């Protein structure tokens, strides 16, 4: 394998031989990559600069210091941004639309109300299940705002300790955020590694379920003993968050919501893209490519098509069927895109940083080290993601950067193995959330905990998820 092309004055090694002897350029780009990541961390953590700008500045530094011609650095960066956003951006936008309609229609409340009926002893498990279902189309922060008032209400009704119910809900949301498309992190890693969304989704669910069980209801019992708080904090003032916002929003719009979608229709709508993508993944494995039905399943199971069909279905089940007119739906869909603009730009800039690292040769240098140390792409991806997560506090930045670094090592692997690499990186990106993570402060304020209490509960829970996710991924890799 020789290098495939040349950019500027430096031969790029995106496709270079990772088994070739170590050379001076490998040492140079490795040092540059460490300094570049350090610059990004300093800009985000110390100077509080937005992650998009920090990643862009870091990309330009790495390009210059790696020896890429100055005129070609921005081309490399732009190619990386475009390659990631051209695919991932569309999916993030469609997922946000479904999440917005789910919240404003009352569908999320319907799921919560239905699953909270029954014995109090089953509440921790039901909280995890609610978070798991709602967490499929919703970003972590949105799901948190929806679920925390429900947790607090259940705590007040039952007299249970807050962490007994809160940790399962948090675990369900966090696991989905880190492991399962269409969340930004997994999608970004899939895009960088050229993975398969359907296979990653299927394996992600296999990893997610036992991980939620261990990090949620089981760890929640221990966390409730460590931190014995009841219902307190900012959650008492949230009072239903998204629903209140929805009612306020529709006061000036006609027609108002006149009914709530049924539990069954809510589940069908939320899970429809998951089912379509899983069907496509199954057809890849078990169906002949010459079968008449194969191209149809490939089309409807494509992530863009599956999510688009789910949005159209949601416009009926969460829209016109509950009393929203088309103009109101149009406004809601437009509003759903505003909160994700920052996330999409961070994902795009992460793709640009990745491309500059790859074009400069960092990925190949790290691959050489991993081969010499006999580190698999799975383990290397997890370790790199952990380090960047601890430094920046951003799971998305950790995921995209780690994926770019291990991409040369994972090249040529099967779609199944690439999916496992994505999941290992996703697990590493969740490791030990602390004071540089916005999620840490959200959880702290909502539950009225001290920093120490938040570390004992939320931070340890995230670490359990990360280690459990890696363990499950390594276990699956021995059978697949």
DACORKA-V497146 format. One record per backbone hydrogen bond with DSSP energy under -1.0 kcal/mol. NH is the residue of the N-H (numbers start at 1). CO is the residue of the C=O. If there is no record, write none. Layout:
NH	CO
NH	CO
This chain:
7	10
10	7
16	13
20	17
27	23
28	24
29	25
30	26
31	27
32	28
33	29
34	30
35	31
36	32
37	33
38	34
39	35
40	36
41	37
42	38
43	39
44	40
45	41
46	42
47	42
49	43
54	50
55	51
56	52
57	53
58	54
59	55
60	56
61	57
62	58
63	59
64	60
65	61
66	62
67	64
68	63
72	69
76	72
77	73
78	74
79	75
80	76
81	77
82	78
83	79
84	80
85	81
86	82
88	84
91	87
92	88
93	89
94	90
95	91
96	92
97	93
98	94
99	95
100	96
101	97
102	98
103	99
104	100
105	101
108	102
110	106
111	107
112	108
113	109
114	110
115	111
116	112
123	120
126	122
127	123
128	124
129	125
130	126
131	127
132	128
133	129
134	130
135	131
136	133
138	134
143	139
144	140
145	141
146	142
147	143
148	144
151	147
152	148
153	149
154	150
155	151
156	152
157	153
158	154
159	155
162	229
166	162
167	163
169	165
170	166
171	167
172	168
173	169
174	170
175	171
176	172
177	173
178	174
179	175
180	176
183	180
187	183
188	184
189	185
190	186
191	187
192	188
193	189
195	190
200	196
201	197
202	198
203	199
204	200
205	201
206	202
207	203
208	204
209	205
211	207
212	208
213	209
214	210
215	211
216	212
218	213
219	214
220	216
221	217
223	219
224	220
226	222
227	223
234	445
235	446
236	233
237	234
239	235
243	240
245	241
246	242
247	243
248	244
249	245
250	246
258	322
259	322
266	262
267	263
268	264
269	265
270	266
271	267
272	268
275	271
276	272
277	273
278	274
279	275
280	276
281	277
282	278
283	279
284	280
285	281
286	282
287	283
291	288
297	293
298	294
299	295
300	296
301	297
306	302
307	303
308	304
309	305
310	306
311	307
312	308
313	309
314	310
315	311
317	313
318	314
320	315
321	316
322	319
324	319
329	325
330	326
331	327
332	328
333	329
334	330
335	331
336	332
341	338
344	340
345	341
346	342
347	343
348	344
349	345
350	346
351	347
352	348
353	349
354	350
355	351
356	352
357	353
358	354
359	355
360	356
362	357
365	361
366	362
367	363
368	364
369	365
370	366
371	367
372	368
373	369
375	370
380	376
381	377
382	378
383	379
384	380
385	381
386	382
387	383
388	384
389	385
390	386
391	387
392	388
393	389
398	394
399	395
400	396
401	397
402	398
403	399
404	400
405	401
406	402
410	406
413	410
418	414
419	415
420	416
421	417
422	418
423	419
424	420
425	421
426	422
427	423
428	424
429	425
430	427
431	428
437	434
441	437
442	438
443	439
444	440
445	441
446	442
447	443
449	444
454	450
455	451
456	452
457	453
459	454
460	455
461	457
462	458
463	459
464	460
465	461
466	462
467	463
468	464
469	465
470	466
471	467
472	468
473	469
474	470
475	471
476	472
477	473
479	476
480	476
